[in-house]
Amino acid sequence: MKKNEIKTVLPGSIGEEIGLEPGDVILKINNTEIRDVLDYRYLMSDEEILLTVLTRQGEEVEVEIEKDIYEDLGVEFESGLIDTAKSCANRCVFCFIDQLPKGMRETLYFKDDDTRLSFFQGNYVTLTNVPEKEIDRFIAMRVSPINISVHTTNPSLRVEMLKNKNAGNIMERMKKLSDNGILLNAQIVLCPGINDGKELERTLSDLLSLGHIRSVSIVPIGKTKFRDGLCSIPSVTKEKAEEVIKTVEEWQKKALEKAGTRLFYASDEFYLKAEREIPDAIEYEHFPQIENGVGLIASMKEEFYNALNEDYTLEKERHVSIATGVSAYNFIKSIAKEAEKRYNRLKVDVYEIKNNFFGEEITVAGLLCGRDITEQLHGKDMGEVLLVSKSMLRDATDVLLDDITISDMEKELGVKIKAIENDGYEFLEALLKD
């Protein structure tokens, strides 16, 4: 099957109207060959299109189309990228995939480092496998924003951290993108003793110098118990978490003075590790990196208390249980108690699930496995329903990381299980309603 072969033609679409069918191949748009999804989206933005198609019968035809600007053909390709995803050539000292045990499903071991996925899906990329002509293409096509795994701007240290000789030119590449108006989000995985302290300050200073940097998250290294053969990196202690928060807060002040934005954000894990209060939601400035666990608790807390002020009713007694990770346990328990106070017929049990599968240093709910949940909740009275976070599930499935499904867990525990978003409104509604 060719990469730009049509898999599906959507009903009522332009593609259906002009007679496109599954198996047809789009060769060119306006006499330009289609290399990938970026070419397709960019060329399809015109109002007048000349489409060159190789039909499934082997005939090459041209079709002229007039449409609204940015209107799509309404076709789906076998690959969303209309190409194969670019894999990562780095051997990062903190890589989570390198810390997975053997025997898990094959897709978990694929490391993507594809800038196109950064634009379309929000993935973070290192730019180490992107040739200069691709940087120029991103600029020409206005591919923005791009999310970049920076970790350090010290060239020699970045080469060492990523184990890639091409990793040292990150600031030159980011500056070129920024100078040409491409918005950037950056991520720093904090490894104690490696890119913290003065190195972290250097990185934050360099990033602040960029004109089109939108947000920078600092997240702690995630260490599983499967680090055999990998370099030794200290864990993030309470003292280290305090140090990182202090550094981030100092640079937030500098960013506010220079750019009118806090720019730098420590992930929730640092505040929880330091036993510090999570900042108020307003301090996260519309949560630019909430998917990285930055401001997730603040957002959910604000939503929950807003929902609590709405006119929900509970007409009968209800018993609900929640399974969550170690890091979020105290927060989830606190808002569950608030719900019980507001609705005296409601009983909520919150269970803290330790991550025996990956090791107890992994404390976030999104990395919990079905086996740990079922083993630790076996024999418990969980009431009418057990709530879990959708972050535990593979996209658009009910499958957890260890291939155990929600259905498997329901059979094992004898209770209905509902996966919900990390959303305060949905959380309260799930507590009150079937």
Secondary structure by P-SEA (a helix, b strand, c coil): ccccccccccccccccccccccccccccccccccccaaaaaaaacccccbbbbbcccbbbbbbbbbbcccccccccccccccccbbbbccccccccccccccccccccccccccaaaaaccccccccccccaaaaaaaaaaccccbbbbccccaaaaaaaaaccccccaaaaaaaaaaaabbbbbbbbbcccccccaaaaaaaaaaaaacccccbbbbbccccccccccccccccccaaaaaaaaaaaaaaaaaaaaccccccccccaaaaaaaccccccccccccccccccccaaaaaaaaaaaaaaaccccccbbbbbbbbbcccaaaaaaaaaaaaaaacccbbbbbbbbccccccccccccccccaaaaaaaacccccccbbbbbccccccccccccccccaaaaaaaacbbbbbbcccaaaaaaaaccc
